[in-house]
């Protein structure tokens, strides 16, 4: 059942991404040749108003074919014959829809569970926070130059800045104070400040919407920080996870929460959906050939130059990017399988 949930979850997130491309293409009067979920041979296909809608056998992706790779097409409704801004909006719509989906899932999750304000519940004795005078009830508002909105952002910042001296700005009785903390190692070797979260609380509709934004921002920040660690070689590519890893995580999460009931399974799937959708949105905005960000980059270049980059040259770049991505996917899949079975 966990594997089925993973496939359905991943397929829906991809569907929503491609739906963004599709809707903006239609809004801009662009011909859509095919709107498909999945890859490989089609198991269902139907044509309607010039567009073929298909479900393909492998639930590992999808696409919205608009003729964007064609070098020449006389149709005024071809993707390449539309204005640069129209094409940019269509390309950007996929990642933007991922962020919208992440926000919708976050709002539902927070409405059910609540939000974790960055309020200190307790300060552990003998820790840097205690020595600096932090107390229960203090509200953490900033770590160095990073604004804090939810408690998990404190843990996230500390996770990626282990052992670093940190200026902590907090509010107490309506006044702001700043202290400098140098995290200390605990028994497990992890650097800590010594503050404990107050847990989750529920609020008004406005607060649910506001913290829905903060929730999505949290997962976007986590993705960007992880990419930064990857680029600086703080973590290796062998730690990357792909579709197989996602299926494994969803399945294990389902197995662990199913004894608590359908409601808790639902909440855990929602949280994974927020992570995956925000992650997919960020990754597709990166200026990597063959991804949305790479295509958008060529459109920005066209906007600056006043003319399109020769299609054959752009095609070579995207082809190179696709080969690289397929090789990386194969490598990541191998590591996922190795982690699961060995």
Buried (B, 14 or more C-beta within 10 A) or exposed (E): EBEEBBBEBBBBBBBBBBBBBBBBBBEBEBBBBBBBBBBEEBEEEEEEEEBBBBBBEEBBBBBBBBBBBBEEEEEEBBBBBBEBEBBBBBBBBBBBBBBBBBBBBBBBBBBEBBBBBBBBEBBBEEBBBBBBEBEEEBBBBBBEEEEBBBBBBBBBBBBBBEEBEBEBBBBBEEEEBEBEBEBBEEEEEEBBBBBBBBEEEEBEEEBBBBBBBBBBBBBBBBBEBBBEBBEEEEBEEEEBBBBBBBBBBBBEBBEEBBEEEEEBBEBBBBBBBBBBBBBBBBBBBEEBBBBBBBBBBBBEBBBEEEEBBEBEEBBEBBEEBBEEBEEEBEBBBEBBBEBEEE
